[in-house]
Each structure stands twice: as C-alpha cells, then as structure tokens.
C-alpha cells in the first residue's frame, strides 16, 4: 500500500451546501462588552482546535514581508470591504505567531496556519471579521469552548481552544493544526464511501462528543461533515474496483483511507443552551431535522438527526438529501423513510402549512418542476441504500440509522442510547 504524507490540495468546491449562518446574527452585546476587557492580552486556556466550518483553500498569494523585524508588528493595513483582516504571508500576528499560509475562509472570517514560537509548532488561528455581530458571535463561541474545556477531563472529540486574543479589532482564536474535514476527504477521494468499520469508529467518537455536550445542556445545531475534522492529514491508498461514474480515469482503481480514524468536532459558533420554544431555523440544509423544517421547535434531537444523515453520507459517499427546498426535502424524507406522522404535519407552523394538504404532504401536487420530481423519485429506501454500500453488519447499521432518523424527536435515540446499540457493542471485520 502506498503511504502519502498529506491530502493534496484541490480546487475549492463551490457546491452550494452552506446555509446562511443565522447563529452569527444573534449574540448579546452585553457579553461582548463584559469580556472585551480581557481581549487586549493573550488569555491562555487549557484547550485545543478549531471552529473552522469552511472548505480548505490554497495558500494566500500575498507577498512575504521580508522587511519585518523579528517579533515586530506588520504595517497597519485597513480591513477589506467585508471586514476581513488583510495580511501577508510572513507577517507576525502578535510577537508570538507568524503567518505561514491561509487555510480557508467562511462567513465568520478566515483561518490561517501560523507558527507558534512558544510551543514550537504550527497552529490554526481563526481570525474573525472586524464587524460587531461577528465579534459578538466569536465571544459566544469562546464562552462555549471554554465551557467544554472546563468539564472535558477525558478529552473528548469536541475541539478545544488553546487561547484567544484581540488583535487590531479582530478576535483571534487559536487551535491545534488538524487534518481535512470529512467532507474535504470525501471530495478529494471522488466521493468514495468509507468502509463500515471506519464509519463505526467515526460514529462512536461523534456520538461521544454529542453526548458530552448534551450532558452540559449544549446543542451544537450545525453538525455536518465540514465541521468534523480528521486529526491527522495522513492517508493510505488501497485498491478499489468499484469505480464511481464521478471518478477520473487516472487513479480510478484506488481510494484513500485515513491512516487514523481520530476526529474532532468543530465550529461552535451556533451552539446554544437548551431552552424552551426554540423555533428559529438551525442546521445546514442537508442535515436539518423535520421538526426544524416544520417549525415545531427543536432541542437535542436535532443534533441526533444530523448525526444520522452524516453516517449515511460516510457510508455512501454522498449527502442523503441533496436539495435546497423545503417541500422537496420533506418529500425526500418520505421517499427514504416512509410517510411523515400526521401529528407532526397538523402542528406545522404557519409558513409550513403550504407544504401540507388534507393532513398529508402536498407531494407531488406541490412539486415545482419535473427535475425536482425526478430527484425525489431516484432516491432509494434507506435499507436499500445502505445494502448497496455495506457488505457486513448492514442489519445493525440500518437499525441504528432508523433510531437516529426517527421523525418524532421524542422517539429518536439519544446519544447515550445510540452508543449502547449493537452496532458498537458487537464487533465486526473491516471489509
């Protein structure tokens, strides 16, 4: 088997998967003002990596600043028109950190790979846009990360912050340097599925992280493959004769597998404490639970639904619900899992009533196009979808997914219950 040091960089994937990040638009200014006094210094906390929530990009093309004295400050530059920090590779970010490359960017700002002169290692620094609502959200995220770090004695798969500081009106959050997200790994692997044993290893860590968060009454609300990072970028190449139509001719008979299954859950910018009557829209479209779409209110089970969708994607290589419209999304759910319960449909909020007619989903009557109808019709039942991709332990895996993807959130498995499922407690061989 060929061993590769690191995932190769690939062009940025522009598939419209990311939602508008509503979590950034809330955030009490009072928290921001109260904590702002701490921002001028580096506040060191015992914590570890990133709320990236972004697609990996290439190295920034800025010129290295050779004139900058060692440990000196870079020249003052204004932010760009969107409030992003303007930098050059080789700049210092405080005397402690030196910018090595740009790792990616998102709605919140950008993430830079930097050399930490104290710990003598590369770190990832998330630099928030210099706009009040994003600064407020960053302070909430820091609070959530510190809360997780305070109680996480066992070092779960939830990412942990190392420190944070305020630099030229930009909140900067420091994390350890990790590998690619699960989504980037799948994309660069031509959307080939993971072996079921690897799915199990990832699922166990993911559920342990979510169980830990739920014990602290925290709901992530934005779980997706982009927000789960492999700890190591290293991978191996193994023979794979199930050639996907999307695979290029060169290298079609090989696929990559991570050398290590260790993961970290990131991006706590939308994390919230459990409260009653939470009805605003959460989660990225593909991983959004039915109670969120129908406006029924949501709580911990919305995270569990997202986990179920993620596991199906790892098993098959592609997102289960590839849609951007509510009625089509609900129709896809019915196609995969069967009819939505009447008691949920009749309680739908006013904006969702248009998706329902005479106590059932208004499909296909409400279909907006022939293409939409075809997209729904081509989706197989969940059992068939799994059995097309899993050679062993399909029965246990299907049963677990059916528990994670129950329509009624009150009947859905909890994270702790899922960890006791036979899929995890009865061993099986990697195919």
Secondary structure, 3 states (H helix, E strand, C coil): CEEECCCCCCCCCCCCCCCCCHHHHCCCHHHHHHHHCCCCCCEECCCCCCCCCCEECCCCCCCCCCCCCCCCCCCCCCCCCCCCCCCCCCCEECCCEEEEEEEEEECCEEEEEEEECCCCEEEEEEEECCCHHHHHHHHHHHHHHHHHHHHCCCCCCECCCCEEEEECCEEEEEEECCCCEHHHHHHHCCCCCCCHHHHHHHHHHHHHHHHHHHHCCEECCCCCHHHEEECCCCEEEEECCCCCCCCCCCCCCEEEEECCCCEEECCCCCCEECCCCCCCCCCCHHHCCHHHHCCCCCCCHHHHHHHHHHHHHHHHCCCCCCCCCHHHHHHHHHHHHCCCCHHHHCCCCHHHHHHEECCEECCCCCCCCHHHHHHHHCCCCHHHHHHCCCCCCHHHHHHHHHHHCCCCCCCCCCHHHHHCCHHHHCCCCCC
